[in-house]
Amino acid sequence: MSEQITWQGEQNREFQLQRPCECGCDVREGAKGVGYLTGSDKSGKGFTVWIENEEVYQAIERVI
């Protein structure tokens, strides 16, 4: 995992592990990645962690 982003925005985003969108909108400034972990609270304070390694993605997937 090379990039972590905190943000203020969407409220109550479910804690989730996602693959990048196939349409190409999840390009993360050209960084290659296999997915991301994201979520936010009721006030919209959230985070996104971009995952670049398939083994890391699968380990997180097993945990959650």
MODELLER restraints for C-alpha pairs under 7 A, 6 or more apart:
rsr = mdl.restraints
at = mdl.atoms
rsr.add(forms.Gaussian(group=physical.xy_distance, feature=features.Distance(at['CA:1:A'], at['CA:50:A']), mean=6.09, stdev=0.5))
rsr.add(forms.Gaussian(group=physical.xy_distance, feature=features.Distance(at['CA:1:A'], at['CA:51:A']), mean=4.69, stdev=0.5))
rsr.add(forms.Gaussian(group=physical.xy_distance, feature=features.Distance(at['CA:1:A'], at['CA:52:A']), mean=5.73, stdev=0.5))
rsr.add(forms.Gaussian(group=physical.xy_distance, feature=features.Distance(at['CA:2:A'], at['CA:50:A']), mean=6.87, stdev=0.5))
rsr.add(forms.Gaussian(group=physical.xy_distance, feature=features.Distance(at['CA:3:A'], at['CA:49:A']), mean=6.13, stdev=0.5))
rsr.add(forms.Gaussian(group=physical.xy_distance, feature=features.Distance(at['CA:3:A'], at['CA:50:A']), mean=5.67, stdev=0.5))
rsr.add(forms.Gaussian(group=physical.xy_distance, feature=features.Distance(at['CA:4:A'], at['CA:48:A']), mean=5.99, stdev=0.5))
rsr.add(forms.Gaussian(group=physical.xy_distance, feature=features.Distance(at['CA:4:A'], at['CA:49:A']), mean=4.58, stdev=0.5))
rsr.add(forms.Gaussian(group=physical.xy_distance, feature=features.Distance(at['CA:4:A'], at['CA:50:A']), mean=6.47, stdev=0.5))
rsr.add(forms.Gaussian(group=physical.xy_distance, feature=features.Distance(at['CA:5:A'], at['CA:47:A']), mean=5.54, stdev=0.5))
rsr.add(forms.Gaussian(group=physical.xy_distance, feature=features.Distance(at['CA:5:A'], at['CA:48:A']), mean=5.15, stdev=0.5))
rsr.add(forms.Gaussian(group=physical.xy_distance, feature=features.Distance(at['CA:5:A'], at['CA:49:A']), mean=6.29, stdev=0.5))
rsr.add(forms.Gaussian(group=physical.xy_distance, feature=features.Distance(at['CA:6:A'], at['CA:46:A']), mean=5.70, stdev=0.5))
rsr.add(forms.Gaussian(group=physical.xy_distance, feature=features.Distance(at['CA:6:A'], at['CA:47:A']), mean=4.22, stdev=0.5))
rsr.add(forms.Gaussian(group=physical.xy_distance, feature=features.Distance(at['CA:6:A'], at['CA:48:A']), mean=6.37, stdev=0.5))
rsr.add(forms.Gaussian(group=physical.xy_distance, feature=features.Distance(at['CA:7:A'], at['CA:45:A']), mean=5.97, stdev=0.5))
rsr.add(forms.Gaussian(group=physical.xy_distance, feature=features.Distance(at['CA:7:A'], at['CA:46:A']), mean=5.35, stdev=0.5))
rsr.add(forms.Gaussian(group=physical.xy_distance, feature=features.Distance(at['CA:7:A'], at['CA:47:A']), mean=5.96, stdev=0.5))
rsr.add(forms.Gaussian(group=physical.xy_distance, feature=features.Distance(at['CA:8:A'], at['CA:44:A']), mean=5.31, stdev=0.5))
rsr.add(forms.Gaussian(group=physical.xy_distance, feature=features.Distance(at['CA:8:A'], at['CA:45:A']), mean=4.69, stdev=0.5))
rsr.add(forms.Gaussian(group=physical.xy_distance, feature=features.Distance(at['CA:8:A'], at['CA:46:A']), mean=6.22, stdev=0.5))
rsr.add(forms.Gaussian(group=physical.xy_distance, feature=features.Distance(at['CA:9:A'], at['CA:44:A']), mean=4.82, stdev=0.5))
rsr.add(forms.Gaussian(group=physical.xy_distance, feature=features.Distance(at['CA:9:A'], at['CA:45:A']), mean=6.55, stdev=0.5))
rsr.add(forms.Gaussian(group=physical.xy_distance, feature=features.Distance(at['CA:10:A'], at['CA:44:A']), mean=5.05, stdev=0.5))
rsr.add(forms.Gaussian(group=physical.xy_distance, feature=features.Distance(at['CA:11:A'], at['CA:40:A']), mean=6.08, stdev=0.5))
rsr.add(forms.Gaussian(group=physical.xy_distance, feature=features.Distance(at['CA:11:A'], at['CA:41:A']), mean=5.93, stdev=0.5))
rsr.add(forms.Gaussian(group=physical.xy_distance, feature=features.Distance(at['CA:11:A'], at['CA:42:A']), mean=5.08, stdev=0.5))
rsr.add(forms.Gaussian(group=physical.xy_distance, feature=features.Distance(at['CA:11:A'], at['CA:43:A']), mean=5.72, stdev=0.5))
rsr.add(forms.Gaussian(group=physical.xy_distance, feature=features.Distance(at['CA:11:A'], at['CA:44:A']), mean=3.91, stdev=0.5))
rsr.add(forms.Gaussian(group=physical.xy_distance, feature=features.Distance(at['CA:12:A'], at['CA:40:A']), mean=5.24, stdev=0.5))
rsr.add(forms.Gaussian(group=physical.xy_distance, feature=features.Distance(at['CA:12:A'], at['CA:41:A']), mean=4.79, stdev=0.5))
rsr.add(forms.Gaussian(group=physical.xy_distance, feature=features.Distance(at['CA:12:A'], at['CA:42:A']), mean=4.78, stdev=0.5))
rsr.add(forms.Gaussian(group=physical.xy_distance, feature=features.Distance(at['CA:12:A'], at['CA:44:A']), mean=6.47, stdev=0.5))
rsr.add(forms.Gaussian(group=physical.xy_distance, feature=features.Distance(at['CA:13:A'], at['CA:39:A']), mean=4.91, stdev=0.5))
rsr.add(forms.Gaussian(group=physical.xy_distance, feature=features.Distance(at['CA:13:A'], at['CA:40:A']), mean=4.80, stdev=0.5))
rsr.add(forms.Gaussian(group=physical.xy_distance, feature=features.Distance(at['CA:13:A'], at['CA:41:A']), mean=6.82, stdev=0.5))
rsr.add(forms.Gaussian(group=physical.xy_distance, feature=features.Distance(at['CA:14:A'], at['CA:39:A']), mean=5.34, stdev=0.5))
rsr.add(forms.Gaussian(group=physical.xy_distance, feature=features.Distance(at['CA:14:A'], at['CA:40:A']), mean=6.85, stdev=0.5))
rsr.add(forms.Gaussian(group=physical.xy_distance, feature=features.Distance(at['CA:15:A'], at['CA:38:A']), mean=5.71, stdev=0.5))
rsr.add(forms.Gaussian(group=physical.xy_distance, feature=features.Distance(at['CA:15:A'], at['CA:39:A']), mean=4.22, stdev=0.5))
rsr.add(forms.Gaussian(group=physical.xy_distance, feature=features.Distance(at['CA:16:A'], at['CA:37:A']), mean=5.75, stdev=0.5))
rsr.add(forms.Gaussian(group=physical.xy_distance, feature=features.Distance(at['CA:16:A'], at['CA:38:A']), mean=5.55, stdev=0.5))
rsr.add(forms.Gaussian(group=physical.xy_distance, feature=features.Distance(at['CA:16:A'], at['CA:39:A']), mean=6.40, stdev=0.5))
rsr.add(forms.Gaussian(group=physical.xy_distance, feature=features.Distance(at['CA:17:A'], at['CA:36:A']), mean=5.75, stdev=0.5))
rsr.add(forms.Gaussian(group=physical.xy_distance, feature=features.Distance(at['CA:17:A'], at['CA:37:A']), mean=4.45, stdev=0.5))
rsr.add(forms.Gaussian(group=physical.xy_distance, feature=features.Distance(at['CA:17:A'], at['CA:38:A']), mean=6.54, stdev=0.5))
rsr.add(forms.Gaussian(group=physical.xy_distance, feature=features.Distance(at['CA:18:A'], at['CA:35:A']), mean=5.41, stdev=0.5))
rsr.add(forms.Gaussian(group=physical.xy_distance, feature=features.Distance(at['CA:18:A'], at['CA:36:A']), mean=5.40, stdev=0.5))
rsr.add(forms.Gaussian(group=physical.xy_distance, feature=features.Distance(at['CA:18:A'], at['CA:37:A']), mean=6.41, stdev=0.5))
rsr.add(forms.Gaussian(group=physical.xy_distance, feature=features.Distance(at['CA:19:A'], at['CA:34:A']), mean=6.07, stdev=0.5))
rsr.add(forms.Gaussian(group=physical.xy_distance, feature=features.Distance(at['CA:19:A'], at['CA:35:A']), mean=4.06, stdev=0.5))
rsr.add(forms.Gaussian(group=physical.xy_distance, feature=features.Distance(at['CA:19:A'], at['CA:36:A']), mean=6.48, stdev=0.5))
rsr.add(forms.Gaussian(group=physical.xy_distance, feature=features.Distance(at['CA:20:A'], at['CA:26:A']), mean=5.50, stdev=0.5))
rsr.add(forms.Gaussian(group=physical.xy_distance, feature=features.Distance(at['CA:20:A'], at['CA:34:A']), mean=6.58, stdev=0.5))
rsr.add(forms.Gaussian(group=physical.xy_distance, feature=features.Distance(at['CA:20:A'], at['CA:35:A']), mean=5.16, stdev=0.5))
rsr.add(forms.Gaussian(group=physical.xy_distance, feature=features.Distance(at['CA:32:A'], at['CA:52:A']), mean=6.19, stdev=0.5))
rsr.add(forms.Gaussian(group=physical.xy_distance, feature=features.Distance(at['CA:33:A'], at['CA:50:A']), mean=6.83, stdev=0.5))
rsr.add(forms.Gaussian(group=physical.xy_distance, feature=features.Distance(at['CA:33:A'], at['CA:51:A']), mean=5.62, stdev=0.5))
rsr.add(forms.Gaussian(group=physical.xy_distance, feature=features.Distance(at['CA:33:A'], at['CA:52:A']), mean=4.00, stdev=0.5))
rsr.add(forms.Gaussian(group=physical.xy_distance, feature=features.Distance(at['CA:33:A'], at['CA:53:A']), mean=6.86, stdev=0.5))
rsr.add(forms.Gaussian(group=physical.xy_distance, feature=features.Distance(at['CA:34:A'], at['CA:51:A']), mean=5.91, stdev=0.5))
rsr.add(forms.Gaussian(group=physical.xy_distance, feature=features.Distance(at['CA:34:A'], at['CA:52:A']), mean=5.43, stdev=0.5))
rsr.add(forms.Gaussian(group=physical.xy_distance, feature=features.Distance(at['CA:34:A'], at['CA:53:A']), mean=6.38, stdev=0.5))
rsr.add(forms.Gaussian(group=physical.xy_distance, feature=features.Distance(at['CA:34:A'], at['CA:54:A']), mean=6.02, stdev=0.5))
rsr.add(forms.Gaussian(group=physical.xy_distance, feature=features.Distance(at['CA:35:A'], at['CA:50:A']), mean=6.19, stdev=0.5))
rsr.add(forms.Gaussian(group=physical.xy_distance, feature=features.Distance(at['CA:35:A'], at['CA:51:A']), mean=5.30, stdev=0.5))
rsr.add(forms.Gaussian(group=physical.xy_distance, feature=features.Distance(at['CA:35:A'], at['CA:57:A']), mean=6.95, stdev=0.5))
rsr.add(forms.Gaussian(group=physical.xy_distance, feature=features.Distance(at['CA:36:A'], at['CA:48:A']), mean=6.55, stdev=0.5))
rsr.add(forms.Gaussian(group=physical.xy_distance, feature=features.Distance(at['CA:36:A'], at['CA:49:A']), mean=5.35, stdev=0.5))
rsr.add(forms.Gaussian(group=physical.xy_distance, feature=features.Distance(at['CA:36:A'], at['CA:50:A']), mean=4.44, stdev=0.5))
rsr.add(forms.Gaussian(group=physical.xy_distance, feature=features.Distance(at['CA:36:A'], at['CA:51:A']), mean=5.28, stdev=0.5))
rsr.add(forms.Gaussian(group=physical.xy_distance, feature=features.Distance(at['CA:37:A'], at['CA:48:A']), mean=5.63, stdev=0.5))
rsr.add(forms.Gaussian(group=physical.xy_distance, feature=features.Distance(at['CA:37:A'], at['CA:49:A']), mean=5.15, stdev=0.5))
rsr.add(forms.Gaussian(group=physical.xy_distance, feature=features.Distance(at['CA:37:A'], at['CA:50:A']), mean=6.75, stdev=0.5))
rsr.add(forms.Gaussian(group=physical.xy_distance, feature=features.Distance(at['CA:38:A'], at['CA:47:A']), mean=5.54, stdev=0.5))
rsr.add(forms.Gaussian(group=physical.xy_distance, feature=features.Distance(at['CA:38:A'], at['CA:48:A']), mean=4.35, stdev=0.5))
rsr.add(forms.Gaussian(group=physical.xy_distance, feature=features.Distance(at['CA:38:A'], at['CA:49:A']), mean=6.44, stdev=0.5))
rsr.add(forms.Gaussian(group=physical.xy_distance, feature=features.Distance(at['CA:39:A'], at['CA:46:A']), mean=5.47, stdev=0.5))
rsr.add(forms.Gaussian(group=physical.xy_distance, feature=features.Distance(at['CA:39:A'], at['CA:47:A']), mean=5.85, stdev=0.5))
rsr.add(forms.Gaussian(group=physical.xy_distance, feature=features.Distance(at['CA:39:A'], at['CA:48:A']), mean=6.93, stdev=0.5))
rsr.add(forms.Gaussian(group=physical.xy_distance, feature=features.Distance(at['CA:40:A'], at['CA:46:A']), mean=3.74, stdev=0.5))
rsr.add(forms.Gaussian(group=physical.xy_distance, feature=features.Distance(at['CA:40:A'], at['CA:47:A']), mean=6.48, stdev=0.5))
rsr.add(forms.Gaussian(group=physical.xy_distance, feature=features.Distance(at['CA:51:A'], at['CA:57:A']), mean=6.50, stdev=0.5))
